Amino acid sequence: MTGVLILREDRTELITHTIELWIKTKTQASESMRTKEMYEQTITTFRHVTLAAGIDLDGFSPAISLQSMTFDDREHALAALGLIAQAWAASTQKEKQRQQGISAATYNNRLTIISSFYQFAKDRRLLRMENPIEQIERRKIQDYVSARPLFKDQIAAALAKIEKQTLAGTRDFALILLLLGTGRRGSEVRQLTWKDLQFHDDGMTIRFHCKGGKALYDTLEPRVVRALLAYLNAMFHYDPQGRSGITLNPEQPLWLSLSHKRYLQPLSQRGLADIFERYFGMTKIHATRHTFALMMLKSGATIVDIMRRLGHNNVATTSRYLNTLVSADNAFASKLLDEMGIRDDEET
């Protein structure tokens, strides 16, 4: 079957078929819809870029015959694809990112995904070509260099803004408390469905679907449980005692949009970012995860405890993560100023 595909002249269809097989294989391996969506979006965007440049993902114009390609043609095609990939991986549509430049992590991740496609096509002999991304150097990443936790007064001020007597406010309060109380990623919280909730006498346990297809279970703190139950009652008329008689579809998304355009549709990543910006003045939802990790450390948790709660694969990752978060703290600052004889009423 593969040999027949290689010889077909309809290369556009062949490339599309290869993409479908690659995404299917990746999805089966990770068991993650988030991975599927990311890979689909990345390869689709990159293909649009190459087609706009007059070539398809194999480096040639869709009008060129497979049989007419020479060795030099293929070498030039690989070089062209490599140059396009580099430029595309570093590009952005956002004005702020255009000024600051794309992050090294984003740049590398884009190239890694595209490289995965080409390696898959090569290994399966679906496309007769080498991997054009192999020779492209990745950018050096400074681990968690932008990680910044929220301050206590920031959290208090944000929560005080929430109008908890409204449906939107009830949702937002529960959402923010769940993020702060579990340290889960925004995408992991946003993609929760009804089947991920487990009610028991002691409260509630949630199953989060994490990176790499892993599942992590969190038994919620009572204050988080109360906020979440208030939201479930307001949005779905859910009664934990079963008196409402309402049964929800296990696949029912937990978080719903209340905006005019997406009313009662699943909350999108943009929607979650908008909620966070409304109360915290920024869209960096990951700040709640940074805060959770730092507060665990300050509360006396061991690095192994923190590693498990964050879902990291090893202690080294957690150690680098925490090192960035605590690097701004100076436990000796007050004593140093005292030793210098500097008082509160002095100007320095």
Contacts in CASP RR format, 6 or more apart in sequence:
PFRMAT RR
TARGET T0000
AUTHOR 0000-0000-0000
METHOD contacts of the structure
MODEL  1
MTGVLILREDRTELITHTIELWIKTKTQASESMRTKEMYEQTITTFRHVT
LAAGIDLDGFSPAISLQSMTFDDREHALAALGLIAQAWAASTQKEKQRQQ
GISAATYNNRLTIISSFYQFAKDRRLLRMENPIEQIERRKIQDYVSARPL
FKDQIAAALAKIEKQTLAGTRDFALILLLLGTGRRGSEVRQLTWKDLQFH
DDGMTIRFHCKGGKALYDTLEPRVVRALLAYLNAMFHYDPQGRSGITLNP
EQPLWLSLSHKRYLQPLSQRGLADIFERYFGMTKIHATRHTFALMMLKSG
ATIVDIMRRLGHNNVATTSRYLNTLVSADNAFASKLLDEMGIRDDEET
2 124 0 8 1.000
2 125 0 8 1.000
2 126 0 8 1.000
3 125 0 8 1.000
5 14 0 8 1.000
5 17 0 8 1.000
5 126 0 8 1.000
6 14 0 8 1.000
6 66 0 8 1.000
6 125 0 8 1.000
6 126 0 8 1.000
6 128 0 8 1.000
7 66 0 8 1.000
8 14 0 8 1.000
8 66 0 8 1.000
9 65 0 8 1.000
9 66 0 8 1.000
11 56 0 8 1.000
11 58 0 8 1.000
11 60 0 8 1.000
11 62 0 8 1.000
11 66 0 8 1.000
12 56 0 8 1.000
12 62 0 8 1.000
14 126 0 8 1.000
14 127 0 8 1.000
15 47 0 8 1.000
15 56 0 8 1.000
15 57 0 8 1.000
15 58 0 8 1.000
15 127 0 8 1.000
17 126 0 8 1.000
18 117 0 8 1.000
18 120 0 8 1.000
18 121 0 8 1.000
18 124 0 8 1.000
18 126 0 8 1.000
18 127 0 8 1.000
19 43 0 8 1.000
19 47 0 8 1.000
19 57 0 8 1.000
19 117 0 8 1.000
21 120 0 8 1.000
21 124 0 8 1.000
21 126 0 8 1.000
22 39 0 8 1.000
22 43 0 8 1.000
22 116 0 8 1.000
22 117 0 8 1.000
22 120 0 8 1.000
22 121 0 8 1.000
23 36 0 8 1.000
23 39 0 8 1.000
23 40 0 8 1.000
23 43 0 8 1.000
25 120 0 8 1.000
26 35 0 8 1.000
26 36 0 8 1.000
26 39 0 8 1.000
26 116 0 8 1.000
27 33 0 8 1.000
27 35 0 8 1.000
27 36 0 8 1.000
27 39 0 8 1.000
30 36 0 8 1.000
30 212 0 8 1.000
30 213 0 8 1.000
31 213 0 8 1.000
32 209 0 8 1.000
32 211 0 8 1.000
32 212 0 8 1.000
32 213 0 8 1.000
33 191 0 8 1.000
34 187 0 8 1.000
34 191 0 8 1.000
34 209 0 8 1.000
35 212 0 8 1.000
35 213 0 8 1.000
38 113 0 8 1.000
39 113 0 8 1.000
39 116 0 8 1.000
42 110 0 8 1.000
42 113 0 8 1.000
42 114 0 8 1.000
43 113 0 8 1.000
43 114 0 8 1.000
43 117 0 8 1.000
45 88 0 8 1.000
46 57 0 8 1.000
46 85 0 8 1.000
46 88 0 8 1.000
46 110 0 8 1.000
46 114 0 8 1.000
47 56 0 8 1.000
47 57 0 8 1.000
49 84 0 8 1.000
49 88 0 8 1.000
50 56 0 8 1.000
50 57 0 8 1.000
50 59 0 8 1.000
50 81 0 8 1.000
50 84 0 8 1.000
51 62 0 8 1.000
53 80 0 8 1.000
53 84 0 8 1.000
54 61 0 8 1.000
55 61 0 8 1.000
55 77 0 8 1.000
55 80 0 8 1.000
55 81 0 8 1.000
55 84 0 8 1.000
56 62 0 8 1.000
57 81 0 8 1.000
57 117 0 8 1.000
57 127 0 8 1.000
58 77 0 8 1.000
58 127 0 8 1.000
58 129 0 8 1.000
59 77 0 8 1.000
59 78 0 8 1.000
59 80 0 8 1.000
59 81 0 8 1.000
59 129 0 8 1.000
59 132 0 8 1.000
60 69 0 8 1.000
60 73 0 8 1.000
60 77 0 8 1.000
66 128 0 8 1.000
69 77 0 8 1.000
74 129 0 8 1.000
77 129 0 8 1.000
77 132 0 8 1.000
78 129 0 8 1.000
78 130 0 8 1.000
78 132 0 8 1.000
79 132 0 8 1.000
81 132 0 8 1.000
81 133 0 8 1.000
82 132 0 8 1.000
82 133 0 8 1.000
82 135 0 8 1.000
82 136 0 8 1.000
85 111 0 8 1.000
85 114 0 8 1.000
85 132 0 8 1.000
85 133 0 8 1.000
85 136 0 8 1.000
86 136 0 8 1.000
88 110 0 8 1.000
89 102 0 8 1.000
89 107 0 8 1.000
89 110 0 8 1.000
89 111 0 8 1.000
89 114 0 8 1.000
90 101 0 8 1.000
90 102 0 8 1.000
90 107 0 8 1.000
91 102 0 8 1.000
92 98 0 8 1.000
92 101 0 8 1.000
92 102 0 8 1.000
103 146 0 8 1.000
104 138 0 8 1.000
104 139 0 8 1.000
104 140 0 8 1.000
104 141 0 8 1.000
104 142 0 8 1.000
105 141 0 8 1.000
107 138 0 8 1.000
107 139 0 8 1.000
108 138 0 8 1.000
108 139 0 8 1.000
108 141 0 8 1.000
111 133 0 8 1.000
111 136 0 8 1.000
111 138 0 8 1.000
114 133 0 8 1.000
115 131 0 8 1.000
115 133 0 8 1.000
115 134 0 8 1.000
118 127 0 8 1.000
118 129 0 8 1.000
118 130 0 8 1.000
118 131 0 8 1.000
118 132 0 8 1.000
118 133 0 8 1.000
119 131 0 8 1.000
120 126 0 8 1.000
121 127 0 8 1.000
121 129 0 8 1.000
122 129 0 8 1.000
122 130 0 8 1.000
122 131 0 8 1.000
143 320 0 8 1.000
143 321 0 8 1.000
143 324 0 8 1.000
144 320 0 8 1.000
144 321 0 8 1.000
144 324 0 8 1.000
144 325 0 8 1.000
145 324 0 8 1.000
147 286 0 8 1.000
147 290 0 8 1.000
147 321 0 8 1.000
147 324 0 8 1.000
147 325 0 8 1.000
148 284 0 8 1.000
148 287 0 8 1.000
148 290 0 8 1.000
149 287 0 8 1.000
149 290 0 8 1.000
149 291 0 8 1.000
149 293 0 8 1.000
149 294 0 8 1.000
149 295 0 8 1.000
149 325 0 8 1.000
150 280 0 8 1.000
150 287 0 8 1.000
150 288 0 8 1.000
150 290 0 8 1.000
150 291 0 8 1.000
154 280 0 8 1.000
155 180 0 8 1.000
155 291 0 8 1.000
158 176 0 8 1.000
158 279 0 8 1.000
158 280 0 8 1.000
159 173 0 8 1.000
159 176 0 8 1.000
159 279 0 8 1.000
161 278 0 8 1.000
161 279 0 8 1.000
162 169 0 8 1.000
162 172 0 8 1.000
162 173 0 8 1.000
162 176 0 8 1.000
162 279 0 8 1.000
163 169 0 8 1.000
164 170 0 8 1.000
164 173 0 8 1.000
164 230 0 8 1.000
167 234 0 8 1.000
167 235 0 8 1.000
167 258 0 8 1.000
168 258 0 8 1.000
170 230 0 8 1.000
170 231 0 8 1.000
170 234 0 8 1.000
170 235 0 8 1.000
171 231 0 8 1.000
171 234 0 8 1.000
171 235 0 8 1.000
171 255 0 8 1.000
171 256 0 8 1.000
171 258 0 8 1.000
172 275 0 8 1.000
172 278 0 8 1.000
172 279 0 8 1.000
173 227 0 8 1.000
173 230 0 8 1.000
173 231 0 8 1.000
174 224 0 8 1.000
174 227 0 8 1.000
174 228 0 8 1.000
174 230 0 8 1.000
174 231 0 8 1.000
175 189 0 8 1.000
175 231 0 8 1.000
175 255 0 8 1.000
175 272 0 8 1.000
175 275 0 8 1.000
176 275 0 8 1.000
176 276 0 8 1.000
176 279 0 8 1.000
176 288 0 8 1.000
177 223 0 8 1.000
177 224 0 8 1.000
177 227 0 8 1.000
177 228 0 8 1.000
178 184 0 8 1.000
178 189 0 8 1.000
178 206 0 8 1.000
178 220 0 8 1.000
178 224 0 8 1.000
178 227 0 8 1.000
178 228 0 8 1.000
179 186 0 8 1.000
179 189 0 8 1.000
179 285 0 8 1.000
179 288 0 8 1.000
179 289 0 8 1.000
180 288 0 8 1.000
180 291 0 8 1.000
180 292 0 8 1.000
181 220 0 8 1.000
181 221 0 8 1.000
181 224 0 8 1.000
181 292 0 8 1.000
182 189 0 8 1.000
182 206 0 8 1.000
182 208 0 8 1.000
182 218 0 8 1.000
182 220 0 8 1.000
182 224 0 8 1.000
182 292 0 8 1.000
182 309 0 8 1.000
183 288 0 8 1.000
183 289 0 8 1.000
183 291 0 8 1.000
183 292 0 8 1.000
183 293 0 8 1.000
183 309 0 8 1.000
183 310 0 8 1.000
184 208 0 8 1.000
184 210 0 8 1.000
184 216 0 8 1.000
184 218 0 8 1.000
184 289 0 8 1.000
185 210 0 8 1.000
185 211 0 8 1.000
185 285 0 8 1.000
185 286 0 8 1.000
185 289 0 8 1.000
186 272 0 8 1.000
186 285 0 8 1.000
186 286 0 8 1.000
186 288 0 8 1.000
186 289 0 8 1.000
187 269 0 8 1.000
188 208 0 8 1.000
188 209 0 8 1.000
188 210 0 8 1.000
189 208 0 8 1.000
189 255 0 8 1.000
190 255 0 8 1.000
190 267 0 8 1.000
190 268 0 8 1.000
190 269 0 8 1.000
190 272 0 8 1.000
191 209 0 8 1.000
191 253 0 8 1.000
192 206 0 8 1.000
192 208 0 8 1.000
192 253 0 8 1.000
192 254 0 8 1.000
192 255 0 8 1.000
193 250 0 8 1.000
193 251 0 8 1.000
193 252 0 8 1.000
193 253 0 8 1.000
193 254 0 8 1.000
194 248 0 8 1.000
194 249 0 8 1.000
194 250 0 8 1.000
194 251 0 8 1.000
194 252 0 8 1.000
194 254 0 8 1.000
195 250 0 8 1.000
195 251 0 8 1.000
196 206 0 8 1.000
196 207 0 8 1.000
196 208 0 8 1.000
196 209 0 8 1.000
196 254 0 8 1.000
197 204 0 8 1.000
197 205 0 8 1.000
197 206 0 8 1.000
197 254 0 8 1.000
198 204 0 8 1.000
198 205 0 8 1.000
198 206 0 8 1.000
198 207 0 8 1.000
199 240 0 8 1.000
202 219 0 8 1.000
203 219 0 8 1.000
203 220 0 8 1.000
203 222 0 8 1.000
203 225 0 8 1.000
204 219 0 8 1.000
204 220 0 8 1.000
204 225 0 8 1.000
204 228 0 8 1.000
204 229 0 8 1.000
205 217 0 8 1.000
205 218 0 8 1.000
205 219 0 8 1.000
205 220 0 8 1.000
206 217 0 8 1.000
206 218 0 8 1.000
206 220 0 8 1.000
207 215 0 8 1.000
207 216 0 8 1.000
207 217 0 8 1.000
208 215 0 8 1.000
208 216 0 8 1.000
208 217 0 8 1.000
208 218 0 8 1.000
209 215 0 8 1.000
210 216 0 8 1.000
210 311 0 8 1.000
214 311 0 8 1.000
216 311 0 8 1.000
218 309 0 8 1.000
220 228 0 8 1.000
229 238 0 8 1.000
229 240 0 8 1.000
232 238 0 8 1.000
233 239 0 8 1.000
235 256 0 8 1.000
236 246 0 8 1.000
236 248 0 8 1.000
236 252 0 8 1.000
237 244 0 8 1.000
237 246 0 8 1.000
238 244 0 8 1.000
238 246 0 8 1.000
238 248 0 8 1.000
239 245 0 8 1.000
239 246 0 8 1.000
253 266 0 8 1.000
253 267 0 8 1.000
255 266 0 8 1.000
255 267 0 8 1.000
255 272 0 8 1.000
256 264 0 8 1.000
256 265 0 8 1.000
256 266 0 8 1.000
256 267 0 8 1.000
257 263 0 8 1.000
257 264 0 8 1.000
257 265 0 8 1.000
257 266 0 8 1.000
257 267 0 8 1.000
257 268 0 8 1.000
257 271 0 8 1.000
258 264 0 8 1.000
259 271 0 8 1.000
262 268 0 8 1.000
262 271 0 8 1.000
272 285 0 8 1.000
273 283 0 8 1.000
273 285 0 8 1.000
274 283 0 8 1.000
276 282 0 8 1.000
276 283 0 8 1.000
276 284 0 8 1.000
276 285 0 8 1.000
277 283 0 8 1.000
280 287 0 8 1.000
289 310 0 8 1.000
290 325 0 8 1.000
292 309 0 8 1.000
292 310 0 8 1.000
293 306 0 8 1.000
293 309 0 8 1.000
293 310 0 8 1.000
293 318 0 8 1.000
293 321 0 8 1.000
293 322 0 8 1.000
293 325 0 8 1.000
294 322 0 8 1.000
294 325 0 8 1.000
294 326 0 8 1.000
296 305 0 8 1.000
296 306 0 8 1.000
296 309 0 8 1.000
297 306 0 8 1.000
297 322 0 8 1.000
297 325 0 8 1.000
297 326 0 8 1.000
301 309 0 8 1.000
303 315 0 8 1.000
303 318 0 8 1.000
303 319 0 8 1.000
303 322 0 8 1.000
304 315 0 8 1.000
306 318 0 8 1.000
306 322 0 8 1.000
307 314 0 8 1.000
307 315 0 8 1.000
307 317 0 8 1.000
307 318 0 8 1.000
310 318 0 8 1.000
310 321 0 8 1.000
312 318 0 8 1.000
312 321 0 8 1.000
330 336 0 8 1.000
342 348 0 8 1.000
END
